[in-house]
Amino acid sequence: MTHSMQGKRGLVMGVANERSIAWGIAKALAEAGAELAFTYQGEAFGKRLEPLAQSVGSDIMVDVDVTDTASMDAAFATLKERWGTMDFLVHAIAYSDKNELTGRIIDTSRGNFENSLVISCYSFIDVAKRASEMMPDGGSLITVTYQGSNRVTPYYNVMGVAKAALESATRYLANDLGPQGIRVNAVSPGPMKTLAGAAIGGARRTYRHTEQNAPLRSNATLEAVGGTAVYLASDAGAFTTGEIIRVDGGYHVLGLPQIENLG
């Protein structure tokens, strides 16, 4: 598996800094031999991304706003001009107003609901359509989700709804694109210490709770999530599609906390 991505190239969307899930995935793909391109949004994120991209030998960074059709058109036109074709895409993009990631979901505003669903779910459908047109010989599309999609998680609120939609979109896209040899899957890590995760109310307590109660008594590492993505993007995952693969130390199997942690 060390060189399983040799000769493959793909786009990674959503790297915010070196602690991002997207970066953990990108680093693992690069170490496995993949050639990478990156997207970012805005100058500040571009400055953070540049040294990371350079560290894995990438000179393709494209500024893109997934809510803007013209921006998306320009981004994929750039990729097509540079590469012509691609083998995989990693979508690690999600957003909600952090002020609404505390309190109750019943207080979610219409504007934030719409924005969260467009950025966190529809953007994957949109990039899948564009990326699939650059995959004449098949490929792999990977997104990132979280178990708050199907189990109530404190303060996750509208993001839980958005991730549920994203997981459903993953299954429908897998069915749509299967005849083209394109696999579509989602990786579902447990809580991680990322910039996005920190925006959710009670993040530290949630991280500590899952670490103490998961069967492996540990939260996932970036390396573990990256390794899972390498499997999905490589030929080793040639017959895996439509899946939500959990990388959470087994926490998702529990019905209650471990006995020593029951109050």
Accessible surface in RSA format (square Angstrom, percent):
REM  Atomic radii and reference values for relative SASA: ProtOr
REM  Chains: A
REM  Algorithm: Lee & Richards
REM  Probe-radius: 1.40
REM  Slices: 20
REM RES _ NUM      All-atoms   Total-Side   Main-Chain    Non-polar    All polar
REM                ABS   REL    ABS   REL    ABS   REL    ABS   REL    ABS   REL
RES MET A   1   132.39  68.6  83.59  55.3  48.80 116.2  73.06  62.1  59.32  78.6
RES THR A   2    96.57  68.7  84.28  85.4  12.29  29.3  57.92  77.8  38.65  58.4
RES HIS A   3   122.85  67.1 110.59  76.9  12.25  31.3  85.10  87.7  37.74  43.9
RES SER A   4    32.17  27.2  10.39  13.9  21.78  50.2  23.39  49.8   8.78  12.3
RES MET A   5     0.00   0.0   0.00   0.0   0.00   0.0   0.00   0.0   0.00   0.0
RES GLN A   6   106.58  59.6  87.72  64.1  18.86  44.9  34.51  73.4  72.08  54.7
RES GLY A   7    79.52  98.1   0.00   N/A  79.52  98.1  44.48 122.1  35.04  78.5
RES LYS A   8    43.03  21.0  41.47  25.4   1.56   3.7  10.61   9.5  32.42  34.5
RES ARG A   9    71.21  29.9  71.21  36.3   0.00   0.0   7.57  10.3  63.64  38.6
RES GLY A  10     0.00   0.0   0.00   N/A   0.00   0.0   0.00   0.0   0.00   0.0
RES LEU A  11     0.64   0.4   0.64   0.5   0.00   0.0   0.64   0.5   0.00   0.0
RES VAL A  12     0.04   0.0   0.00   0.0   0.04   0.1   0.00   0.0   0.04   0.1
RES MET A  13     0.40   0.2   0.40   0.3   0.00   0.0   0.40   0.3   0.00   0.0
RES GLY A  14    28.30  34.9   0.00   N/A  28.30  34.9  15.66  43.0  12.64  28.3
RES VAL A  15     5.19   3.4   0.12   0.1   5.07  12.2   0.27   0.2   4.92  13.4
RES ALA A  16    20.07  18.5  18.14  28.0   1.93   4.4  19.53  27.5   0.54   1.4
RES ASN A  17    28.27  19.5  27.61  26.7   0.66   1.6   9.25  22.3  19.03  18.4
RES GLU A  18   101.75  58.4  95.43  72.2   6.32  15.1  39.59  76.6  62.16  50.8
RES ARG A  19   127.30  53.4 126.07  64.3   1.23   2.9  42.51  58.1  84.79  51.4
RES SER A  20     8.84   7.5   7.05   9.4   1.79   4.1   6.64  14.1   2.20   3.1
RES ILE A  21    32.44  18.5  29.70  22.1   2.75   6.6  29.70  21.4   2.75   7.4
RES ALA A  22     1.39   1.3   0.35   0.5   1.04   2.4   0.35   0.5   1.04   2.8
RES TRP A  23    15.27   6.1  15.27   7.4   0.00   0.0   7.33   3.9   7.94  12.9
RES GLY A  24     6.11   7.5   0.00   N/A   6.11   7.5   3.99  11.0   2.12   4.7
RES ILE A  25     0.00   0.0   0.00   0.0   0.00   0.0   0.00   0.0   0.00   0.0
RES ALA A  26     0.00   0.0   0.00   0.0   0.00   0.0   0.00   0.0   0.00   0.0
RES LYS A  27    92.66  45.2  92.66  56.9   0.00   0.0  60.64  54.6  32.02  34.1
RES ALA A  28    16.93  15.6  11.67  18.0   5.25  12.0  14.00  19.7   2.93   7.7
RES LEU A  29     0.00   0.0   0.00   0.0   0.00   0.0   0.00   0.0   0.00   0.0
RES ALA A  30    21.92  20.2   7.35  11.3  14.57  33.1   7.70  10.8  14.22  37.7
RES GLU A  31   113.81  65.3  86.99  65.8  26.82  63.9  50.63  97.9  63.18  51.6
RES ALA A  32     7.50   6.9   5.31   8.2   2.19   5.0   7.09  10.0   0.41   1.1
RES GLY A  33    24.37  30.1   0.00   N/A  24.37  30.1  11.11  30.5  13.26  29.7
RES ALA A  34     9.92   9.1   0.00   0.0   9.92  22.6   0.08   0.1   9.84  26.1
RES GLU A  35    83.95  48.2  77.23  58.4   6.72  16.0  40.08  77.5  43.87  35.8
RES LEU A  36     4.41   2.5   0.27   0.2   4.14  10.4   0.27   0.2   4.14  11.1
RES ALA A  37     0.00   0.0   0.00   0.0   0.00   0.0   0.00   0.0   0.00   0.0
RES PHE A  38     0.01   0.0   0.01   0.0   0.00   0.0   0.01   0.0   0.00   0.0
RES THR A  39     3.26   2.3   3.08   3.1   0.19   0.4   0.73   1.0   2.53   3.8
RES TYR A  40    46.20  21.6  36.10  20.5  10.11  26.3  11.99   9.0  34.22  42.2
RES GLN A  41   101.01  56.5  93.39  68.3   7.61  18.1  29.58  63.0  71.43  54.2
RES GLY A  42    29.78  36.7   0.00   N/A  29.78  36.7  29.08  79.8   0.70   1.6
RES GLU A  43   123.36  70.8 109.34  82.7  14.02  33.4  48.66  94.1  74.71  61.0
RES ALA A  44    65.88  60.6  55.50  85.7  10.38  23.6  61.00  85.9   4.88  12.9
RES PHE A  45    73.79  36.9  73.72  45.7   0.06   0.2  73.72  44.7   0.06   0.2
RES GLY A  46     7.17   8.8   0.00   N/A   7.17   8.8   6.38  17.5   0.79   1.8
RES LYS A  47   139.11  67.9 124.97  76.7  14.14  33.7  79.47  71.5  59.64  63.5
RES ARG A  48   107.75  45.2  96.12  49.0  11.63  27.7  37.39  51.1  70.36  42.6
RES LEU A  49     0.67   0.4   0.20   0.1   0.47   1.2   0.63   0.4   0.05   0.1
RES GLU A  50    84.10  48.3  84.10  63.6   0.00   0.0  13.74  26.6  70.37  57.5
RES PRO A  51    78.14  56.9  70.47  64.2   7.67  27.9  71.91  59.4   6.22  38.7
RES LEU A  52    27.24  15.2  27.14  19.4   0.10   0.3  27.24  19.1   0.00   0.0
RES ALA A  53     0.34   0.3   0.34   0.5   0.00   0.0   0.34   0.5   0.00   0.0
RES GLN A  54   115.54  64.6  96.24  70.3  19.30  46.0  35.64  75.9  79.91  60.6
RES SER A  55    81.88  69.2  38.28  51.1  43.60 100.4  48.43 103.1  33.45  46.9
RES VAL A  56    35.28  23.2   9.78   8.9  25.51  61.5  18.34  15.9  16.94  46.0
RES GLY A  57    71.48  88.1   0.00   N/A  71.48  88.1  37.11 101.8  34.37  77.0
RES SER A  58     9.42   8.0   0.12   0.2   9.31  21.4   5.04  10.7   4.38   6.1
RES ASP A  59   112.00  78.5  82.87  82.5  29.12  68.9  46.50 109.4  65.50  65.3
RES ILE A  60     6.82   3.9   5.05   3.8   1.77   4.3   6.82   4.9   0.00   0.0
RES MET A  61    55.65  28.8  29.28  19.4  26.36  62.8  19.82  16.9  35.82  47.5
RES VAL A  62    16.99  11.2  14.58  13.2   2.41   5.8  16.99  14.8   0.00   0.0
RES ASP A  63    75.08  52.6  56.83  56.6  18.26  43.2  21.32  50.2  53.76  53.6
RES VAL A  64     5.38   3.5   1.93   1.7   3.45   8.3   2.71   2.4   2.66   7.2
RES ASP A  65    44.51  31.2  43.53  43.3   0.99   2.3  13.80  32.5  30.71  30.6
RES VAL A  66    13.20   8.7   7.13   6.5   6.07  14.6   7.13   6.2   6.07  16.5
RES THR A  67    70.16  49.9  36.02  36.5  34.14  81.4  25.27  33.9  44.88  67.8
RES ASP A  68    60.99  42.7  58.00  57.7   2.99   7.1  13.85  32.6  47.14  47.0
RES THR A  69    90.22  64.2  84.11  85.3   6.10  14.5  49.33  66.3  40.89  61.8
RES ALA A  70    70.94  65.2  60.48  93.3  10.46  23.8  63.99  90.1   6.95  18.4
RES SER A  71    25.08  21.2  16.03  21.4   9.06  20.9  19.12  40.7   5.96   8.3
RES MET A  72     0.29   0.2   0.29   0.2   0.00   0.0   0.29   0.2   0.00   0.0
RES ASP A  73    71.23  49.9  64.66  64.4   6.57  15.5  28.74  67.6  42.49  42.4
RES ALA A  74    60.73  55.8  51.30  79.2   9.43  21.4  59.46  83.7   1.27   3.4
RES ALA A  75     2.34   2.1   2.04   3.1   0.30   0.7   2.04   2.9   0.29   0.8
RES PHE A  76    15.07   7.5  13.32   8.3   1.74   4.5  13.91   8.4   1.15   3.3
RES ALA A  77    60.46  55.6  47.94  74.0  12.52  28.5  55.89  78.7   4.57  12.1
RES THR A  78    55.22  39.3  52.68  53.4   2.54   6.1  30.51  41.0  24.71  37.4
RES LEU A  79     1.27   0.7   1.27   0.9   0.00   0.0   1.27   0.9   0.00   0.0
RES LYS A  80   123.12  60.1 116.94  71.8   6.18  14.7  65.43  58.9  57.69  61.4
RES GLU A  81   155.60  89.3 120.17  90.9  35.43  84.4  48.69  94.2 106.91  87.3
RES ARG A  82   123.17  51.7  94.79  48.3  28.38  67.6  36.17  49.4  87.00  52.7
RES TRP A  83    22.26   8.9   4.93   2.4  17.33  40.7   6.42   3.4  15.84  25.7
RES GLY A  84    31.78  39.2   0.00   N/A  31.78  39.2  25.91  71.1   5.86  13.1
RES THR A  85    63.98  45.5  63.93  64.8   0.05   0.1  37.75  50.7  26.23  39.7
RES MET A  86     3.67   1.9   0.00   0.0   3.67   8.7   0.76   0.6   2.92   3.9
RES ASP A  87    43.37  30.4  41.49  41.3   1.87   4.4   3.83   9.0  39.54  39.4
RES PHE A  88     0.00   0.0   0.00   0.0   0.00   0.0   0.00   0.0   0.00   0.0
RES LEU A  89     0.00   0.0   0.00   0.0   0.00   0.0   0.00   0.0   0.00   0.0
RES VAL A  90     0.00   0.0   0.00   0.0   0.00   0.0   0.00   0.0   0.00   0.0
RES HIS A  91     0.65   0.4   0.57   0.4   0.08   0.2   0.57   0.6   0.08   0.1
RES ALA A  92    23.28  21.4   5.08   7.8  18.20  41.4  10.00  14.1  13.28  35.2
RES ILE A  93    30.44  17.3  24.90  18.6   5.53  13.3  27.76  20.0   2.68   7.3
RES ALA A  94    45.66  42.0  17.89  27.6  27.77  63.2  17.89  25.2  27.77  73.6
RES TYR A  95   104.91  49.0  99.47  56.6   5.44  14.1  70.83  53.2  34.07  42.0
RES SER A  96    10.85   9.2   0.01   0.0  10.84  25.0   0.01   0.0  10.84  15.2
RES ASP A  97    47.37  33.2  46.47  46.3   0.90   2.1   8.87  20.9  38.50  38.4
RES LYS A  98   135.19  66.0 128.33  78.7   6.86  16.3  70.01  63.0  65.17  69.4
RES ASN A  99   114.67  79.1  93.04  89.9  21.64  52.1  27.29  65.7  87.39  84.5
RES GLU A 100    35.33  20.3  29.73  22.5   5.60  13.3  19.23  37.2  16.10  13.1
RES LEU A 101     7.05   3.9   7.05   5.0   0.00   0.0   7.05   4.9   0.00   0.0
RES THR A 102    68.91  49.0  62.76  63.6   6.14  14.6  44.08  59.2  24.82  37.5
RES GLY A 103    47.20  58.2   0.00   N/A  47.20  58.2  35.12  96.4  12.08  27.1
RES ARG A 104   159.33  66.9 150.29  76.6   9.04  21.5  66.74  91.2  92.59  56.1
RES ILE A 105    83.28  47.4  76.64  57.1   6.64  16.0  76.64  55.2   6.64  18.0
RES ILE A 106   129.77  73.8 100.45  74.8  29.32  70.7 107.90  77.7  21.87  59.4
RES ASP A 107    98.18  68.8  73.70  73.4  24.48  57.9  34.55  81.3  63.63  63.5
RES THR A 108    32.12  22.8   8.86   9.0  23.27  55.5   9.40  12.6  22.73  34.4
RES SER A 109    49.27  41.6  40.67  54.3   8.60  19.8  43.75  93.2   5.52   7.7
RES ARG A 110   192.55  80.8 177.81  90.6  14.74  35.1  65.53  89.6 127.01  77.0
RES GLY A 111    48.29  59.5   0.00   N/A  48.29  59.5  37.85 103.9  10.43  23.4
RES ASN A 112    13.05   9.0   6.42   6.2   6.63  16.0   8.57  20.6   4.48   4.3
RES PHE A 113    84.22  42.1  84.22  52.2   0.00   0.0  84.22  51.1   0.00   0.0
RES GLU A 114    90.72  52.1  87.08  65.9   3.64   8.7  35.75  69.2  54.97  44.9
RES ASN A 115    61.05  42.1  56.81  54.9   4.24  10.2  13.71  33.0  47.35  45.8
RES SER A 116     0.00   0.0   0.00   0.0   0.00   0.0   0.00   0.0   0.00   0.0
RES LEU A 117    33.44  18.6  32.22  23.1   1.22   3.1  32.45  22.8   0.99   2.7
RES VAL A 118    59.82  39.4  59.43  53.8   0.40   1.0  59.82  52.0   0.00   0.0
RES ILE A 119    23.63  13.4  23.63  17.6   0.00   0.0  23.63  17.0   0.00   0.0
RES SER A 120     0.00   0.0   0.00   0.0   0.00   0.0   0.00   0.0   0.00   0.0
RES CYS A 121    11.28   8.5  11.28  12.6   0.00   0.0   0.63   1.6  10.64  11.5
RES TYR A 122   110.75  51.7 110.09  62.6   0.66   1.7  73.93  55.6  36.82  45.4
RES SER A 123     0.43   0.4   0.15   0.2   0.28   0.6   0.43   0.9   0.00   0.0
RES PHE A 124     0.00   0.0   0.00   0.0   0.00   0.0   0.00   0.0   0.00   0.0
RES ILE A 125    65.16  37.1  64.79  48.3   0.37   0.9  64.79  46.7   0.37   1.0
RES ASP A 126    18.41  12.9  16.85  16.8   1.55   3.7   1.62   3.8  16.79  16.7
RES VAL A 127     0.00   0.0   0.00   0.0   0.00   0.0   0.00   0.0   0.00   0.0
RES ALA A 128     0.27   0.2   0.24   0.4   0.03   0.1   0.27   0.4   0.00   0.0
RES LYS A 129   139.51  68.1 133.31  81.8   6.19  14.7  82.33  74.1  57.17  60.9
RES ARG A 130    41.42  17.4  38.98  19.9   2.44   5.8  13.84  18.9  27.58  16.7
RES ALA A 131     0.00   0.0   0.00   0.0   0.00   0.0   0.00   0.0   0.00   0.0
RES SER A 132    11.84  10.0   7.95  10.6   3.90   9.0   0.06   0.1  11.79  16.5
RES GLU A 133   122.72  70.5  91.55  69.3  31.17  74.2  44.32  85.7  78.40  64.0
RES MET A 134     7.01   3.6   4.94   3.3   2.07   4.9   6.15   5.2   0.86   1.1
RES MET A 135     2.79   1.4   0.00   0.0   2.79   6.7   0.49   0.4   2.31   3.1
RES PRO A 136    95.28  69.4  53.85  49.1  41.43 150.6  67.77  56.0  27.51 170.9
RES ASP A 137   143.23 100.3 105.25 104.8  37.98  89.8  42.70 100.5 100.53 100.3
RES GLY A 138    10.00  12.3   0.00   N/A  10.00  12.3   4.09  11.2   5.91  13.2
RES GLY A 139    11.66  14.4   0.00   N/A  11.66  14.4   8.49  23.3   3.16   7.1
RES SER A 140     0.23   0.2   0.23   0.3   0.00   0.0   0.23   0.5   0.00   0.0
RES LEU A 141     0.00   0.0   0.00   0.0   0.00   0.0   0.00   0.0   0.00   0.0
RES ILE A 142     0.00   0.0   0.00   0.0   0.00   0.0   0.00   0.0   0.00   0.0
RES THR A 143     0.43   0.3   0.43   0.4   0.00   0.0   0.00   0.0   0.43   0.7
RES VAL A 144    13.82   9.1  12.15  11.0   1.67   4.0  12.15  10.6   1.67   4.5
RES THR A 145     3.14   2.2   0.00   0.0   3.14   7.5   0.00   0.0   3.14   4.8
RES TYR A 146    25.75  12.0  25.75  14.7   0.00   0.0  23.26  17.5   2.49   3.1
RES GLN A 147    19.62  11.0  18.34  13.4   1.28   3.0   8.02  17.1  11.60   8.8
RES GLY A 148     9.57  11.8   0.00   N/A   9.57  11.8   0.04   0.1   9.53  21.3
RES SER A 149    16.33  13.8   0.50   0.7  15.83  36.5   0.52   1.1  15.81  22.2
RES ASN A 150    85.74  59.1  48.96  47.3  36.78  88.6  44.12 106.2  41.61  40.2
RES ARG A 151   111.51  46.8 104.19  53.1   7.32  17.4  42.26  57.8  69.25  42.0
RES VAL A 152   155.94 102.6 122.80 111.2  33.14  79.9 128.75 111.9  27.19  73.7
RES THR A 153    18.97  13.5  11.87  12.0   7.10  16.9   9.64  12.9   9.33  14.1
RES PRO A 154    87.66  63.9  76.68  69.9  10.99  39.9  86.74  71.6   0.92   5.7
RES TYR A 155    88.87  41.5  83.81  47.7   5.07  13.2  35.61  26.8  53.26  65.7
RES TYR A 156    14.04   6.6  14.04   8.0   0.00   0.0   7.42   5.6   6.62   8.2
RES ASN A 157    21.70  15.0   9.80   9.5  11.90  28.7   4.37  10.5  17.33  16.8
RES VAL A 158     0.24   0.2   0.24   0.2   0.00   0.0   0.24   0.2   0.00   0.0
RES MET A 159    11.01   5.7  11.01   7.3   0.00   0.0   9.92   8.4   1.09   1.4
RES GLY A 160     7.64   9.4   0.00   N/A   7.64   9.4   7.31  20.1   0.33   0.7
RES VAL A 161    60.10  39.5  55.43  50.2   4.67  11.2  58.63  50.9   1.47   4.0
RES ALA A 162     0.00   0.0   0.00   0.0   0.00   0.0   0.00   0.0   0.00   0.0
RES LYS A 163    14.69   7.2  14.69   9.0   0.00   0.0   6.13   5.5   8.56   9.1
RES ALA A 164    40.35  37.1  33.31  51.4   7.04  16.0  35.73  50.3   4.62  12.2
RES ALA A 165    32.92  30.3  22.01  34.0  10.92  24.8  29.85  42.0   3.07   8.1
RES LEU A 166     0.35   0.2   0.35   0.3   0.00   0.0   0.35   0.2   0.00   0.0
RES GLU A 167    12.29   7.1  12.29   9.3   0.00   0.0   0.65   1.3  11.64   9.5
RES SER A 168    39.28  33.2  39.28  52.4   0.00   0.0  18.86  40.2  20.41  28.6
RES ALA A 169    10.79   9.9   3.40   5.2   7.39  16.8  10.13  14.3   0.66   1.8
RES THR A 170     0.00   0.0   0.00   0.0   0.00   0.0   0.00   0.0   0.00   0.0
RES ARG A 171   119.00  50.0 111.94  57.1   7.06  16.8  50.45  68.9  68.55  41.5
RES TYR A 172   158.97  74.2 156.93  89.3   2.04   5.3 110.89  83.3  48.08  59.3
RES LEU A 173    16.90   9.4  16.82  12.0   0.07   0.2  16.86  11.8   0.03   0.1
RES ALA A 174     7.97   7.3   5.09   7.9   2.88   6.6   5.41   7.6   2.56   6.8
RES ASN A 175   115.68  79.8 100.90  97.5  14.77  35.6  24.38  58.7  91.30  88.2
RES ASP A 176    93.80  65.7  75.52  75.2  18.28  43.2  17.49  41.2  76.31  76.1
RES LEU A 177    16.54   9.2  16.54  11.8   0.00   0.0  16.54  11.6   0.00   0.0
RES GLY A 178    34.35  42.4   0.00   N/A  34.35  42.4  20.63  56.6  13.72  30.7
RES PRO A 179   122.54  89.3  77.18  70.4  45.36 164.9  90.17  74.4  32.38 201.2
RES GLN A 180    91.32  51.1  75.01  54.8  16.32  38.8  40.66  86.5  50.67  38.4
RES GLY A 181    45.15  55.7   0.00   N/A  45.15  55.7  34.50  94.7  10.64  23.8
RES ILE A 182     1.42   0.8   0.00   0.0   1.42   3.4   0.12   0.1   1.29   3.5
RES ARG A 183    29.70  12.5  29.70  15.1   0.00   0.0  11.50  15.7  18.20  11.0
RES VAL A 184     0.00   0.0   0.00   0.0   0.00   0.0   0.00   0.0   0.00   0.0
RES ASN A 185     0.00   0.0   0.00   0.0   0.00   0.0   0.00   0.0   0.00   0.0
RES ALA A 186     0.00   0.0   0.00   0.0   0.00   0.0   0.00   0.0   0.00   0.0
RES VAL A 187     0.00   0.0   0.00   0.0   0.00   0.0   0.00   0.0   0.00   0.0
RES SER A 188     3.63   3.1   2.90   3.9   0.73   1.7   0.05   0.1   3.58   5.0
RES PRO A 189     3.98   2.9   1.74   1.6   2.25   8.2   1.74   1.4   2.25  14.0
RES GLY A 190     6.97   8.6   0.00   N/A   6.97   8.6   3.11   8.5   3.86   8.7
RES PRO A 191    19.62  14.3  12.23  11.2   7.38  26.8  19.62  16.2   0.00   0.0
RES MET A 192    25.88  13.4  10.39   6.9  15.49  36.9  11.34   9.6  14.54  19.3
RES LYS A 193   128.13  62.5 111.56  68.5  16.56  39.4  65.51  59.0  62.61  66.7
RES THR A 194    16.85  12.0  11.90  12.1   4.95  11.8   8.00  10.7   8.85  13.4
RES LEU A 195    89.81  50.0  77.44  55.4  12.36  31.1  81.32  57.1   8.48  22.8
RES ALA A 196    76.29  70.1  60.06  92.7  16.24  36.9  70.02  98.6   6.27  16.6
RES GLY A 197    18.82  23.2   0.00   N/A  18.82  23.2  17.08  46.9   1.74   3.9
RES ALA A 198    75.21  69.1  47.35  73.1  27.85  63.4  50.78  71.5  24.43  64.7
RES ALA A 199    36.67  33.7  20.91  32.3  15.76  35.9  28.82  40.6   7.85  20.8
RES ILE A 200    34.48  19.6  31.40  23.4   3.09   7.4  31.71  22.8   2.77   7.5
RES GLY A 201    14.22  17.5   0.00   N/A  14.22  17.5  13.63  37.4   0.59   1.3
RES GLY A 202    35.40  43.7   0.00   N/A  35.40  43.7  21.53  59.1  13.87  31.1
RES ALA A 203    31.16  28.7  20.65  31.9  10.52  23.9  25.38  35.7   5.79  15.3
RES ARG A 204   206.26  86.6 199.15 101.5   7.11  16.9  73.28 100.1 132.98  80.6
RES ARG A 205   177.86  74.7 173.95  88.7   3.91   9.3  50.86  69.5 127.01  77.0
RES THR A 206    31.23  22.2  26.11  26.5   5.12  12.2  21.89  29.4   9.35  14.1
RES TYR A 207    44.20  20.6  44.20  25.1   0.00   0.0  17.77  13.4  26.43  32.6
RES ARG A 208   119.39  50.1 119.02  60.7   0.37   0.9  42.28  57.8  77.11  46.7
RES HIS A 209    67.44  36.9  64.42  44.8   3.01   7.7  40.79  42.0  26.64  31.0
RES THR A 210     4.31   3.1   4.31   4.4   0.00   0.0   4.31   5.8   0.00   0.0
RES GLU A 211    68.53  39.3  67.43  51.0   1.10   2.6  12.29  23.8  56.24  45.9
RES GLN A 212    88.34  49.4  78.81  57.6   9.53  22.7  28.63  60.9  59.71  45.3
RES ASN A 213     0.29   0.2   0.29   0.3   0.00   0.0   0.00   0.0   0.29   0.3
RES ALA A 214     0.30   0.3   0.30   0.5   0.00   0.0   0.30   0.4   0.00   0.0
RES PRO A 215    59.82  43.6  38.16  34.8  21.66  78.7  40.70  33.6  19.12 118.8
RES LEU A 216   137.51  76.6 116.90  83.6  20.62  51.8 120.17  84.4  17.34  46.7
RES ARG A 217   110.62  46.4  94.11  48.0  16.52  39.3  49.64  67.8  60.99  37.0
RES SER A 218    48.57  41.0  47.90  63.9   0.67   1.5  26.30  56.0  22.26  31.2
RES ASN A 219    10.17   7.0   2.58   2.5   7.59  18.3   1.27   3.1   8.90   8.6
RES ALA A 220    14.52  13.4   0.43   0.7  14.10  32.1   7.89  11.1   6.63  17.6
RES THR A 221    71.17  50.6  65.73  66.6   5.44  13.0  64.30  86.4   6.87  10.4
RES LEU A 222    37.64  21.0  35.00  25.0   2.65   6.7  35.01  24.6   2.64   7.1
RES GLU A 223   131.71  75.6 117.91  89.2  13.80  32.9  70.56 136.5  61.15  49.9
RES ALA A 224    44.78  41.2  29.82  46.0  14.96  34.0  41.37  58.3   3.41   9.0
RES VAL A 225     0.07   0.0   0.07   0.1   0.00   0.0   0.07   0.1   0.00   0.0
RES GLY A 226     0.00   0.0   0.00   N/A   0.00   0.0   0.00   0.0   0.00   0.0
RES GLY A 227    36.89  45.5   0.00   N/A  36.89  45.5  30.24  83.0   6.65  14.9
RES THR A 228    25.58  18.2  19.02  19.3   6.56  15.6   9.63  12.9  15.95  24.1
RES ALA A 229     0.00   0.0   0.00   0.0   0.00   0.0   0.00   0.0   0.00   0.0
RES VAL A 230    10.89   7.2  10.89   9.9   0.00   0.0  10.89   9.5   0.00   0.0
RES TYR A 231    73.65  34.4  73.65  41.9   0.00   0.0  52.94  39.8  20.72  25.5
RES LEU A 232     0.00   0.0   0.00   0.0   0.00   0.0   0.00   0.0   0.00   0.0
RES ALA A 233     3.59   3.3   0.00   0.0   3.59   8.2   0.00   0.0   3.59   9.5
RES SER A 234     0.17   0.1   0.08   0.1   0.09   0.2   0.17   0.4   0.00   0.0
RES ASP A 235   100.28  70.2  89.87  89.5  10.40  24.6  35.27  83.0  65.01  64.8
RES ALA A 236    59.85  55.0  22.07  34.1  37.78  85.9  34.94  49.2  24.90  66.0
RES GLY A 237     0.24   0.3   0.00   N/A   0.24   0.3   0.24   0.7   0.00   0.0
RES ALA A 238    46.74  43.0  32.71  50.5  14.03  31.9  33.05  46.5  13.69  36.3
RES PHE A 239   203.21 101.7 167.43 103.7  35.79  93.1 173.10 104.9  30.12  86.2
RES THR A 240    23.74  16.9  20.48  20.8   3.26   7.8  10.26  13.8  13.48  20.4
RES THR A 241    60.07  42.7  43.52  44.1  16.55  39.4  43.52  58.5  16.55  25.0
RES GLY A 242    20.48  25.3   0.00   N/A  20.48  25.3   8.03  22.0  12.44  27.9
RES GLU A 243    87.03  50.0  86.28  65.3   0.74   1.8  12.53  24.2  74.50  60.8
RES ILE A 244    27.47  15.6  15.34  11.4  12.13  29.2  15.34  11.0  12.13  32.9
RES ILE A 245    43.22  24.6  40.38  30.1   2.84   6.8  43.22  31.1   0.00   0.0
RES ARG A 246    93.34  39.2  68.28  34.8  25.06  59.7   4.68   6.4  88.66  53.7
RES VAL A 247    22.85  15.0  18.58  16.8   4.27  10.3  22.85  19.9   0.00   0.0
RES ASP A 248    10.55   7.4   6.79   6.8   3.76   8.9   3.72   8.8   6.83   6.8
RES GLY A 249    13.03  16.1   0.00   N/A  13.03  16.1   6.09  16.7   6.93  15.5
RES GLY A 250    20.91  25.8   0.00   N/A  20.91  25.8  15.55  42.7   5.36  12.0
RES TYR A 251    40.96  19.1  40.82  23.2   0.14   0.4  14.93  11.2  26.03  32.1
RES HIS A 252    52.56  28.7  49.49  34.4   3.07   7.9  31.30  32.3  21.26  24.7
RES VAL A 253    98.21  64.6  65.73  59.5  32.47  78.2  72.37  62.9  25.84  70.1
RES LEU A 254    33.80  18.8  26.68  19.1   7.11  17.9  28.67  20.1   5.13  13.8
RES GLY A 255    77.56  95.6   0.00   N/A  77.56  95.6  41.83 114.8  35.73  80.0
RES LEU A 256   126.40  70.4 113.47  81.2  12.93  32.5 118.19  83.0   8.20  22.1
RES PRO A 257    39.84  29.0  31.20  28.4   8.64  31.4  32.59  26.9   7.25  45.1
RES GLN A 258    36.75  20.5  33.40  24.4   3.35   8.0   3.59   7.6  33.16  25.2
RES ILE A 259   139.81  79.6 127.28  94.8  12.53  30.2 127.82  92.0  11.99  32.5
RES GLU A 260   114.71  65.9  77.20  58.4  37.51  89.3  61.88 119.7  52.83  43.1
RES ASN A 261    59.83  41.3  32.33  31.2  27.50  66.2  14.60  35.1  45.24  43.7
RES LEU A 262    75.65  42.1  53.78  38.5  21.87  55.0  54.55  38.3  21.11  56.8
RES GLY A 263   126.13 155.5   0.00   N/A 126.13 155.5  77.73 213.3  48.40 108.4
END  Absolute sums over single chains surface
CHAIN  1 A    12594.0       9803.8       2790.1       6981.6       5612.4
END  Absolute sums over all chains
TOTAL         12594.0       9803.8       2790.1       6981.6       5612.4
